[in-house]
Amino acid sequence: MTPEQPDKTRRLTGLCGLTGALLFFAGDMLFYGHFGSGATFADDMRTTVMQASNERLFAGGLVGPIAACLCIVGFWHVYLNIRPSSLVLGRALFAAFFMLMVAGSAVHTLWTAKGLALKYCGAQGSSCADLLAVTKSYWTLAYNLSAIPGYLGAALLFGLVVMGKTWYPRRTVIANPAALILLSALAARVPAPLGAILVGGSTNLSIAAFFFVSVLTTWTRSSEI
């Protein structure tokens, strides 16, 4: 293997992660994307979903597995940026993010069922209102459980970066995906027309921003793995 090959691998895997996160975001927009204020996102989202075609909701869900596969490749890029002395922790980090993407793919795909329940059972007095409530509850539970390995991986990555165990500059801790997701709550304060897009896509835009910073700060790095 020549020295140039690992550099190309790092770059390509990082770009795959960025593409996957943006594809997840595109799926979000197919579900409920609309222009509006971040503060009124929830109400306007219901209207958008109820007016959306079934095909739009199907497409939004089906991009999930493809996006997850690309993000898994992207987290291999993160593993390649762990220093050789910390590869055991690097493997644990990759395993955590791998589980996040497997679970995230399922949760994203399940949103289609939630959207369909909202579309057909969301009207006041609907005979299937109980189905909507149970579907939303199940989806929320799956979402919360899927976040656990993600936050574990993000915490591990934070520690490795701060301790200088990666090839990332220490300042990149501000682009840690968990930190960006927590800051995304501020999107609710963004006015129309972009507020609703930022609220609806905040999680996957945060992951995309992380991959962008990851690729940008390691683009010229010579690999030692």
C-alpha positions as CSV (number, residue, x, y, z in Angstrom):
1,M,0.0,0.0,0.0
2,T,1.5,3.3,-1.0
3,P,1.3,6.4,1.3
4,E,-1.2,8.1,-0.9
5,Q,-3.8,5.4,-0.7
6,P,-4.8,5.9,3.0
7,D,-5.2,9.6,2.3
8,K,-7.6,8.9,-0.5
9,T,-9.4,6.4,1.8
10,R,-9.8,9.0,4.5
11,R,-11.1,11.6,2.2
12,L,-13.5,9.3,0.4
13,T,-15.0,7.8,3.6
14,G,-15.4,11.3,5.1
15,L,-17.2,12.5,2.0
16,C,-19.4,9.4,2.2
17,G,-20.4,10.4,5.7
18,L,-21.2,13.9,4.7
19,T,-23.3,12.7,1.8
20,G,-25.2,10.2,4.0
21,A,-26.0,12.9,6.6
22,L,-27.3,15.2,3.8
23,L,-29.3,12.3,2.4
24,F,-30.9,11.8,5.8
25,F,-31.7,15.6,5.8
26,A,-33.3,15.2,2.4
27,G,-35.5,12.5,3.8
28,D,-36.5,14.8,6.6
29,M,-37.5,17.4,4.1
30,L,-39.5,14.8,2.1
31,F,-41.4,14.0,5.4
32,Y,-42.3,17.5,6.5
33,G,-40.1,20.1,4.8
34,H,-41.6,23.5,4.5
35,F,-40.7,27.2,4.8
36,G,-41.8,28.9,7.9
37,S,-40.8,30.0,11.4
38,G,-39.0,27.7,13.8
39,A,-41.4,28.5,16.6
40,T,-44.4,27.3,14.6
41,F,-42.7,24.2,13.2
42,A,-44.9,21.6,15.0
43,D,-48.2,23.0,13.8
44,D,-47.1,23.7,10.3
45,M,-45.4,20.2,10.1
46,R,-48.8,18.5,10.7
47,T,-50.4,20.5,7.9
48,T,-47.5,19.6,5.6
49,V,-47.7,15.9,6.4
50,M,-51.4,15.8,6.0
51,Q,-51.2,17.4,2.6
52,A,-48.2,15.3,1.4
53,S,-48.6,12.4,-1.1
54,N,-48.0,8.8,0.1
55,E,-45.2,8.6,-2.5
56,R,-43.4,11.6,-0.8
57,L,-43.6,9.9,2.6
58,F,-42.5,6.6,1.2
59,A,-39.5,8.2,-0.5
60,G,-38.6,10.0,2.7
61,G,-38.4,6.8,4.6
62,L,-36.7,4.6,2.0
63,V,-33.6,6.9,1.8
64,G,-32.9,6.0,5.4
65,P,-31.0,2.7,4.9
66,I,-28.9,4.2,2.1
67,A,-28.1,7.2,4.2
68,A,-27.2,5.0,7.2
69,C,-24.8,2.9,5.1
70,L,-23.0,6.0,3.9
71,C,-22.8,7.4,7.4
72,I,-21.3,4.1,8.7
73,V,-18.6,4.5,6.1
74,G,-18.2,8.1,7.3
75,F,-17.6,7.0,10.9
76,W,-14.9,4.7,9.6
77,H,-13.3,7.9,8.4
78,V,-13.5,9.1,12.1
79,Y,-11.8,5.8,13.2
80,L,-9.0,6.5,10.7
81,N,-8.4,9.8,12.5
82,I,-7.7,8.1,15.8
83,R,-4.0,7.9,16.7
84,P,-2.5,4.4,16.7
85,S,-2.0,4.4,20.5
86,S,-5.8,4.7,21.0
87,L,-7.2,2.3,18.4
88,V,-8.9,0.1,21.1
89,L,-11.0,3.1,22.1
90,G,-11.3,4.0,18.4
91,R,-12.9,0.6,17.8
92,A,-15.3,1.2,20.7
93,L,-16.2,4.6,19.2
94,F,-16.8,3.1,15.8
95,A,-19.0,0.4,17.3
96,A,-21.1,3.0,19.1
97,F,-21.6,5.1,16.0
98,F,-22.3,1.9,14.0
99,M,-25.1,1.0,16.4
100,L,-26.4,4.6,16.2
101,M,-26.7,4.4,12.4
102,V,-28.3,0.9,12.4
103,A,-30.9,2.2,14.9
104,G,-31.2,5.5,13.2
105,S,-32.0,3.9,9.9
106,A,-34.9,2.0,11.5
107,V,-36.2,5.1,13.2
108,H,-36.0,7.1,10.0
109,T,-37.8,4.5,8.1
110,L,-40.5,4.2,10.8
111,W,-41.2,7.9,10.4
112,T,-43.2,7.0,7.3
113,A,-45.6,5.0,9.4
114,K,-45.8,7.9,11.8
115,G,-46.5,10.3,9.0
116,L,-49.2,8.0,7.5
117,A,-50.9,7.7,10.8
118,L,-50.8,11.5,11.2
119,K,-52.2,12.0,7.7
120,Y,-55.1,9.5,8.0
121,C,-55.7,9.6,11.8
122,G,-54.9,13.2,12.7
123,A,-58.2,14.7,11.9
124,Q,-60.3,15.7,15.0
125,G,-62.6,13.0,16.0
126,S,-60.9,10.4,13.8
127,S,-61.8,6.8,14.5
128,C,-58.1,5.8,14.5
129,A,-56.9,8.5,16.8
130,D,-55.7,5.8,19.2
131,L,-53.5,4.3,16.4
132,L,-51.9,7.7,15.9
133,A,-51.1,8.1,19.6
134,V,-49.6,4.6,19.9
135,T,-47.6,5.0,16.7
136,K,-46.2,8.4,17.9
137,S,-45.4,6.9,21.3
138,Y,-43.6,3.9,19.8
139,W,-41.6,6.1,17.4
140,T,-40.5,8.4,20.3
141,L,-39.4,5.4,22.3
142,A,-37.4,4.0,19.4
143,Y,-35.8,7.5,18.8
144,N,-34.8,7.9,22.4
145,L,-33.2,4.4,22.6
146,S,-31.4,4.9,19.3
147,A,-29.8,8.1,20.7
148,I,-28.0,6.2,23.5
149,P,-25.1,4.7,21.5
150,G,-24.8,8.0,19.6
151,Y,-24.2,10.0,22.8
152,L,-21.8,7.4,24.1
153,G,-19.8,7.6,20.9
154,A,-19.9,11.4,21.0
155,A,-18.7,11.5,24.6
156,L,-15.8,9.1,23.7
157,L,-14.9,11.2,20.7
158,F,-14.9,14.3,22.9
159,G,-12.5,12.8,25.3
160,L,-10.2,11.5,22.7
161,V,-10.0,14.9,20.9
162,V,-9.4,16.8,24.2
163,M,-6.7,14.4,25.2
164,G,-4.9,14.7,21.9
165,K,-5.5,11.0,21.0
166,T,-6.8,11.9,17.5
167,W,-5.5,13.7,14.4
168,Y,-8.2,16.4,14.9
169,P,-7.2,19.8,16.3
170,R,-8.5,20.2,19.8
171,R,-10.6,23.2,18.8
172,T,-12.8,20.8,16.7
173,V,-14.5,19.6,20.0
174,I,-17.0,22.4,19.2
175,A,-18.1,20.4,16.2
176,N,-18.8,17.3,18.2
177,P,-22.1,15.9,16.9
178,A,-23.7,15.8,20.4
179,A,-22.8,19.4,21.1
180,L,-24.2,20.5,17.8
181,I,-27.4,18.6,18.3
182,L,-27.9,20.2,21.8
183,L,-27.3,23.7,20.2
184,S,-29.9,22.9,17.6
185,A,-32.6,23.8,20.1
186,L,-31.8,27.4,19.2
187,A,-33.2,26.8,15.7
188,A,-36.7,27.3,17.2
189,R,-35.8,31.0,17.5
190,V,-35.0,31.4,13.8
191,P,-37.8,33.2,11.9
192,A,-39.3,32.3,8.6
193,P,-38.5,31.2,6.0
194,L,-35.5,29.0,7.2
195,G,-36.6,28.4,10.8
196,A,-38.8,25.4,10.0
197,I,-36.1,23.8,7.8
198,L,-33.5,24.2,10.5
199,V,-35.8,22.7,13.2
200,G,-37.0,19.9,11.1
201,G,-33.5,18.9,9.9
202,S,-31.5,19.9,12.9
203,T,-30.2,16.5,13.9
204,N,-29.0,15.5,10.5
205,L,-27.7,18.9,9.7
206,S,-25.6,18.7,12.9
207,I,-24.2,15.4,11.8
208,A,-23.5,16.8,8.3
209,A,-21.7,19.8,10.0
210,F,-19.6,17.4,12.0
211,F,-18.5,15.4,8.9
212,F,-17.8,18.6,7.1
213,V,-15.4,19.8,9.8
214,S,-13.9,16.4,10.1
215,V,-13.1,16.2,6.4
216,L,-11.9,19.8,6.2
217,T,-9.5,19.5,9.1
218,T,-8.0,16.2,8.0
219,W,-8.0,16.6,4.3
220,T,-4.2,16.9,4.0
221,R,-3.3,14.6,6.8
222,S,-0.8,11.8,6.0
223,S,-2.3,8.5,7.5
224,E,-0.3,6.4,9.8
225,I,-2.8,3.5,9.9
